[in-house]
Structures are given as C-alpha cells and as structure tokens.
Amino acid sequence: MKLYFKPGACSLSPHIALEEAGLKYETEIVDLATKVTGSGANYLEVNPKGYVPALVLDSGDVLTEGPAIVQYIADLVPEKKLAPPNGSLERYRLQGWLNFVGTELHKSATAFFYPLSKDDWKAAARLNLERRFGYLNEHLADKPYLLGNDFSVADGYLFTVLGWMKFINFDLSLYPNLIVFHERVGVRPAVQAAMKAEGLV
C-alpha cells in the first residue's frame, strides 16, 4: 500500500492508523499547490479530487477520504481493535465520531487555512469550533478516548485536527480535557512514529 500525504494535513490520521495497525506501507509526499508528488508524478492521476489523503492498495485500487481509509485499515487488522466490528452499534458510533470530526471540526478549521476566507466566515467557524469543543470537553471528562477505554481510528482523526489549533491561534485552555486527550494520544508510539516520518517532531 502507498499513502499519499502532506505533512500535518488530514492525511496524518490514516498515517497514524497504518502505524497503529502495524501494516507494511509506503508513503509519498504531495505538493498540494502544484499537484506534483515527491517522485515527480501528477497527483491528479492518482486522486482527481486533488487533495490528500489517497491510499493506493496492492491491487491498484485507490481509496480516498480519510474516514473511509481509516476504517479500511482498521478492518485489515481486526485483532488490533482500531474499530468495532462491522454491524455492531459501536461501529455506528465510530462512524458518527468520524463524521463529527470531519464535518464539524475539520471543515470549520479549513476556514482558517483557505486564502480566500473572509472574516465573517472565520468568525462563524470559530464560534462553531467553540461550541463543538465544549461538547467534546464534556464527553471526554470521564473517558480516555471517544469510544471509551479503547483507542480507535476516530481518536487519530481528532488528534490530527486538534493539532491544527496552534496554527490558527485557537486557545484550547478552556477545554482541559481536550488538552489531556491530545497529550495522551500524542505519546502513543504509533503516533510518534507517524509524526516523525512527516517531520512534525
């Protein structure tokens, strides 16, 4: 398998999942401005959407969209329990969290990285983040991870998005449980390995 990524972007989430899974894989960096990969290839030929992540399987098939990719990775190694079993109520809770992080947090944070964002869009995005982080702070008050006691691929996604807050001057000090969560996930060996591979630590 090969993961196409940009350091620190949302592709860090499947990078973490691959490390947690202990699977063999390769990576290739993508310049999202030029759509050229580290080997000089046209990334649009891999993923016509033009953004990361993309996971090329050994069969040659390509998966895109982080939440789908991390579930695929988790299902390759069910013994690692990175996702609850398909068909279980807990699996749907995992999918709920992946959607929550993607639509409520990831998309709101995007406003601060998009060069054409207006101040009113950023203000609305910041307000949404404040509300959603308040909810998350309460949820994580009595549990180490989103689904309870076990780390899942949704935690890797949330960790990734929380890491962006320092770049948009969003103060997380009002959400102490999120800070503790970020620190807890950040010291996991697989997370450290993915971040080192991307030059983030």
C-alpha positions as CSV (number, residue, x, y, z in Angstrom):
1,M,0.0,0.0,0.0
2,K,1.1,3.6,-0.5
3,L,-0.3,6.6,1.3
4,Y,-0.1,10.0,-0.4
5,F,0.1,12.7,2.2
6,K,1.0,16.3,3.1
7,P,2.9,16.7,6.4
8,G,0.5,17.6,9.2
9,A,-2.6,17.6,7.0
10,C,-5.6,15.4,7.5
11,S,-3.6,12.6,5.9
12,L,-1.8,12.3,9.3
13,S,-4.9,10.5,10.5
14,P,-4.6,7.4,8.1
15,H,-0.8,7.6,8.6
16,I,-1.4,7.1,12.4
17,A,-3.9,4.3,11.6
18,L,-1.3,2.5,9.4
19,E,1.3,2.7,12.2
20,E,-1.2,1.5,14.8
21,A,-2.2,-1.4,12.5
22,G,1.4,-2.5,12.1
23,L,1.0,-2.9,8.3
24,K,3.6,-2.6,5.6
25,Y,3.2,0.5,3.6
26,E,5.0,3.2,1.7
27,T,4.4,7.0,1.6
28,E,4.7,9.7,-1.0
29,I,4.5,13.4,-0.2
30,V,2.3,15.7,-2.3
31,D,2.7,19.3,-3.1
32,L,-1.0,20.4,-3.0
33,A,-0.2,23.7,-4.7
34,T,1.3,22.1,-7.8
35,K,-0.3,18.7,-7.5
36,V,3.1,17.1,-8.0
37,T,4.2,14.2,-5.8
38,G,7.6,13.6,-4.4
39,S,8.6,11.3,-7.3
40,G,7.5,14.0,-9.8
41,A,4.2,12.3,-10.7
42,N,1.0,14.2,-11.4
43,Y,-1.1,13.6,-8.3
44,L,-4.3,14.3,-10.1
45,E,-3.7,11.0,-11.9
46,V,-3.8,9.3,-8.5
47,N,-6.7,11.3,-7.0
48,P,-8.6,13.6,-9.4
49,K,-10.0,15.4,-6.3
50,G,-6.6,16.9,-5.9
51,Y,-6.4,16.7,-2.1
52,V,-5.0,14.2,0.4
53,P,-5.2,11.5,1.6
54,A,-5.2,8.8,-1.0
55,L,-4.3,5.2,-0.3
56,V,-3.3,3.0,-3.3
57,L,-3.9,-0.6,-2.5
58,D,-1.7,-3.5,-3.6
59,S,-4.4,-4.3,-6.2
60,G,-4.0,-0.9,-7.7
61,D,-7.4,0.3,-6.4
62,V,-7.4,3.8,-4.8
63,L,-9.3,4.8,-1.7
64,T,-9.9,8.5,-0.9
65,E,-11.5,10.3,2.0
66,G,-9.9,9.9,5.4
67,P,-12.8,8.4,7.3
68,A,-13.2,5.7,4.7
69,I,-9.5,5.0,4.6
70,V,-9.0,4.6,8.3
71,Q,-12.0,2.2,8.6
72,Y,-10.5,0.1,5.7
73,I,-7.1,0.0,7.5
74,A,-8.8,-1.0,10.8
75,D,-10.7,-3.8,9.2
76,L,-7.5,-5.3,7.8
77,V,-6.4,-6.0,11.4
78,P,-9.5,-6.6,13.5
79,E,-7.4,-8.1,16.3
80,K,-5.9,-4.6,16.9
81,K,-9.5,-3.3,17.7
82,L,-8.9,0.0,16.0
83,A,-12.6,-0.1,15.0
84,P,-15.5,-2.0,16.5
85,P,-16.9,-4.9,14.4
86,N,-19.0,-4.1,11.3
87,G,-22.7,-4.3,12.1
88,S,-22.3,-3.5,15.8
89,L,-23.8,-0.5,17.4
90,E,-20.4,0.6,18.5
91,R,-19.3,0.6,14.8
92,Y,-22.0,3.1,14.0
93,R,-20.9,5.2,17.0
94,L,-17.4,5.2,15.5
95,Q,-18.8,6.4,12.2
96,G,-20.7,9.1,14.0
97,W,-17.5,10.4,15.5
98,L,-15.6,10.2,12.2
99,N,-18.4,12.3,10.7
100,F,-18.5,14.7,13.6
101,V,-14.7,15.3,13.4
102,G,-14.9,15.7,9.6
103,T,-17.9,17.9,9.2
104,E,-17.9,19.9,12.5
105,L,-14.2,20.3,13.3
106,H,-12.2,19.6,10.2
107,K,-14.4,21.7,7.9
108,S,-14.6,24.6,10.4
109,A,-10.8,24.6,10.8
110,T,-10.5,24.8,7.0
111,A,-11.8,28.3,7.0
112,F,-8.5,29.5,8.6
113,F,-6.3,27.9,6.0
114,Y,-8.2,28.8,2.9
115,P,-6.6,32.0,1.5
116,L,-9.9,33.5,0.3
117,S,-11.7,33.2,3.6
118,K,-13.5,36.3,4.7
119,D,-13.6,37.5,8.3
120,D,-17.3,36.6,8.7
121,W,-16.6,33.0,7.6
122,K,-13.7,32.7,10.1
123,A,-15.9,34.2,12.9
124,A,-18.7,31.7,12.2
125,A,-16.1,28.9,12.0
126,R,-14.6,29.9,15.3
127,L,-18.0,30.0,17.0
128,N,-18.8,26.5,15.7
129,L,-15.4,25.2,17.0
130,E,-16.1,26.7,20.4
131,R,-19.5,25.0,20.6
132,R,-18.2,21.6,19.4
133,F,-15.1,21.7,21.6
134,G,-17.4,22.5,24.6
135,Y,-19.4,19.3,23.8
136,L,-16.2,17.2,23.3
137,N,-14.7,18.5,26.6
138,E,-17.7,17.3,28.5
139,H,-17.7,13.9,26.6
140,L,-14.1,13.3,27.4
141,A,-14.4,14.2,31.1
142,D,-14.8,10.6,32.2
143,K,-13.2,8.6,29.4
144,P,-9.7,8.5,27.8
145,Y,-11.0,8.1,24.2
146,L,-14.0,8.9,22.1
147,L,-15.5,5.4,22.4
148,G,-14.5,4.9,26.0
149,N,-11.4,2.9,27.1
150,D,-10.1,1.8,23.7
151,F,-8.2,3.9,21.2
152,S,-9.9,3.9,17.8
153,V,-9.2,5.4,14.4
154,A,-11.5,8.3,15.3
155,D,-9.1,9.3,18.0
156,G,-6.3,9.6,15.5
157,Y,-8.5,11.9,13.4
158,L,-9.4,14.1,16.4
159,F,-5.8,14.3,17.4
160,T,-4.9,15.5,13.9
161,V,-7.5,18.3,13.9
162,L,-6.7,19.4,17.4
163,G,-3.0,19.8,16.4
164,W,-4.1,22.5,13.9
165,M,-5.4,24.8,16.6
166,K,-1.9,26.2,17.4
167,F,-1.7,27.4,13.8
168,I,-4.9,29.3,13.9
169,N,-4.4,30.9,17.4
170,F,-7.2,28.9,18.9
171,D,-6.8,28.7,22.6
172,L,-7.7,25.2,24.0
173,S,-7.1,26.2,27.6
174,L,-10.9,26.4,28.2
175,Y,-11.1,22.8,27.2
176,P,-8.7,21.0,29.6
177,N,-10.0,17.5,28.7
178,L,-9.1,18.1,25.1
179,I,-5.6,19.1,26.1
180,V,-5.2,15.9,28.2
181,F,-6.6,13.9,25.3
182,H,-4.2,15.4,22.8
183,E,-1.3,14.7,25.1
184,R,-2.5,11.1,25.8
185,V,-2.8,10.3,22.1
186,G,0.4,12.2,21.2
187,V,2.6,9.9,23.3
188,R,1.4,6.7,21.7
189,P,4.3,5.0,19.9
190,A,2.4,4.8,16.6
191,V,1.5,8.5,16.7
192,Q,5.1,9.4,17.4
193,A,6.3,7.3,14.5
194,A,3.8,8.8,12.1
195,M,4.7,12.3,13.2
196,K,8.4,11.7,13.0
197,A,8.0,10.3,9.5
198,E,6.3,13.5,8.5
199,G,8.9,15.7,10.1
200,L,6.5,17.1,12.7
201,V,8.6,16.1,15.8
